[in-house]
Amino acid sequence: MRIKSWHKNHAQLMASHLPTDVEDGRIVLELLRDIFERFVAEPEPEHGTECANVVTLVKGDGRCPS
């Protein structure tokens, strides 16, 4: 793993938002790691067409139905 300057900049930004108590900071970092591993690092599951989001646009004449 090669650490680049933008990695350091992001780490400094995140560290500036951590609590000042060391133990609380460790808890926040552990929770952040958990969130990252579960929602960002995992690939999204493959979905077939049965799971596709479909939006249908219907052009109206501007009048509300009664």
C-alpha positions as CSV (number, residue, x, y, z in Angstrom):
1,M,0.0,0.0,0.0
2,R,1.4,3.3,-1.0
3,I,0.4,6.3,1.1
4,K,-0.2,9.4,-1.0
5,S,-0.5,13.0,0.2
6,W,-4.3,13.1,-0.4
7,H,-4.6,10.1,1.9
8,K,-2.8,12.1,4.6
9,N,-5.1,15.1,4.0
10,H,-8.2,13.0,4.4
11,A,-6.9,11.4,7.5
12,Q,-6.1,14.8,9.0
13,L,-9.6,16.0,8.1
14,M,-11.3,12.9,9.8
15,A,-9.0,13.1,12.8
16,S,-10.0,16.7,13.4
17,H,-13.6,15.5,13.9
18,L,-12.7,12.8,16.4
19,P,-13.4,13.3,20.1
20,T,-10.5,14.4,22.3
21,D,-10.8,11.4,24.6
22,V,-8.5,8.6,23.2
23,E,-10.9,5.8,24.1
24,D,-13.9,7.6,22.6
25,G,-11.8,8.2,19.5
26,R,-11.0,4.5,19.2
27,I,-14.6,3.6,19.5
28,V,-15.6,6.1,16.7
29,L,-12.8,4.7,14.5
30,E,-13.9,1.1,15.1
31,L,-17.5,2.0,14.2
32,L,-16.3,3.9,11.1
33,R,-14.2,0.8,10.0
34,D,-17.3,-1.3,10.5
35,I,-19.5,1.0,8.4
36,F,-16.8,1.2,5.7
37,E,-16.4,-2.5,5.5
38,R,-20.1,-3.3,5.4
39,F,-21.3,-0.6,3.1
40,V,-18.4,0.8,1.0
41,A,-15.9,-2.0,0.6
42,E,-18.3,-4.8,-0.2
43,P,-19.3,-5.1,-3.8
44,E,-23.0,-4.6,-4.5
45,P,-24.9,-7.8,-5.1
46,E,-25.9,-8.6,-8.6
47,H,-29.6,-8.0,-9.3
48,G,-31.7,-9.5,-12.0
49,T,-34.5,-7.6,-13.8
50,E,-36.9,-8.7,-11.1
51,C,-35.2,-6.3,-8.7
52,A,-34.8,-3.4,-11.0
53,N,-36.2,0.0,-10.0
54,V,-38.5,1.2,-12.7
55,V,-40.0,4.6,-13.1
56,T,-42.7,5.4,-15.6
57,L,-43.2,8.9,-16.7
58,V,-46.7,9.9,-17.8
59,K,-47.4,13.1,-19.6
60,G,-50.6,14.7,-18.4
61,D,-52.6,17.6,-19.8
62,G,-52.0,19.7,-16.7
63,R,-55.4,19.1,-15.2
64,C,-55.9,17.2,-12.0
65,P,-58.3,14.3,-12.1
66,S,-61.6,14.9,-10.3
